[in-house]
Amino acid sequence: MNQPSEFPAHAWMDGEILPWNDCRLHVRSQGAFWGANVFEGVRGYWQPASGRMHFFRLDEHLQRLRDSAKCLRMAVPFSDEQLRRGLGALAEANLFTTHVHAVIGLAYGLGPRCESLGHIDAVHAHITALEMPRSPHGRSGIAAGTSSWRRIGDDAMPPRVKTGANYHNSRLAHQEALAAGYQTALILNHRGTLAESPGACVAAVIGGRLVSPPPTSGALPGITLRAVAQIAAELGVAFEQREIDRSELYLASEVMLCGTLVEILPITSIDRIPVGDGEPGPVVRRLQQRFDQMVGVSHD
Ligand SMILES: Cc1ncc(COP(=O)(O)O)c(C=O)c1O
């Protein structure tokens, strides 16, 4: 197979740097076949002045990876330090000099005779990274539609566990949103209150306070959201985690996504109703500016 040029030269798997195309799980492995895996997406911000890659909040990502694995009774075959070194070695091997999005994953292997559900060892670890510019919509914002799909819940598929299997729910919502002409979805939980978007947490400015649903509403405990809460405190903006009704979002002065991939991304309309005046608002702008300082880059 020829290596497509949009992929970097190297990946990391089970302790070794190897060619991108050799980073493989068998199709019948639990990880590939059943989505029995856990992972973290981490942004690496390239710092041209120092010639170094700054992986944002890597310790928090590694802790959440371990939390996800624990819930799935998955034995993690590498220490945090080994994964940290693997990520650093991968960035060096690929000679990255731009921002990247890295995925650190743990996946169940084949198991005895592909036995499907009881298998908890033979775990493979992999790290891959792709060059990833900052979000092109960070300045302009995006349109969101409320999904007809409900967010999975802790009583069936805990959204707190960052496993590939959970993203079938995200995929349904995202594809529905794209087909309806939106750029993302807002997914409600079974109580009908806001959970999250397919791949990011949601925060809104309501009555001058920044509010976001707690994990018990069906949101991943977001690392970007935690950073945003920290910035809000510095800026003197009150931050609160509580249940949020759909109609509250229609009346919010600002709504935004917070996540590793999207960073802080304004939502300028929901169900074709403008959020505020339909333009990114002052709070999101200030959060973005301070976030850029925190990650050590300016918005390109
Ligand atoms: C479903 C989901 N919710 C929320 C988030 C945001 O989390 P974080 O800021 O830690 O990337 C992500 C992104 O990883 C996600 O996939």
The ligand as an SDF file (V2000), in Angstrom:
LIG
                    3D

 16 16  0  0  0  0  0  0  0  0999 V2000
  -17.6360   13.8340   23.3580 C   0  0  0  0  0  0  0  0  0  0  0  0
  -16.6670   14.8700   23.7910 C   0  0  0  0  0  0  0  0  0  0  0  0
  -17.0450   15.7730   24.7020 N   0  0  0  0  0  0  0  0  0  0  0  0
  -16.2090   16.7440   25.1280 C   0  0  0  0  0  0  0  0  0  0  0  0
  -14.9280   16.8410   24.6270 C   0  0  0  0  0  0  0  0  0  0  0  0
  -14.0330   17.9260   25.1180 C   0  0  0  0  0  0  0  0  0  0  0  0
  -13.0510   17.4450   25.9660 O   0  0  0  0  0  0  0  0  0  0  0  0
  -11.6000   18.0310   26.0140 P   0  0  0  0  0  0  0  0  0  0  0  0
  -11.6990   19.4850   26.2280 O   0  0  0  0  0  0  0  0  0  0  0  0
  -10.9870   17.3580   27.1730 O   0  0  0  0  0  0  0  0  0  0  0  0
  -10.9510   17.7080   24.7260 O   0  0  0  0  0  0  0  0  0  0  0  0
  -14.4890   15.9300   23.6710 C   0  0  0  0  0  0  0  0  0  0  0  0
  -13.1620   16.0140   23.1050 C   0  0  0  0  0  0  0  0  0  0  0  0
  -12.2850   15.3060   23.4090 O   0  0  0  0  0  0  0  0  0  0  0  0
  -15.3700   14.9090   23.2560 C   0  0  0  0  0  0  0  0  0  0  0  0
  -14.9870   14.0130   22.3450 O   0  0  0  0  0  0  0  0  0  0  0  0
  1  2  1  0
  2  3  1  0
  2 15  2  0
  3  4  2  0
  4  5  1  0
  5  6  1  0
  5 12  2  0
  6  7  1  0
  7  8  1  0
  8  9  2  0
  8 10  1  0
  8 11  1  0
 12 13  1  0
 12 15  1  0
 13 14  2  0
 15 16  1  0
M  END
$$$$
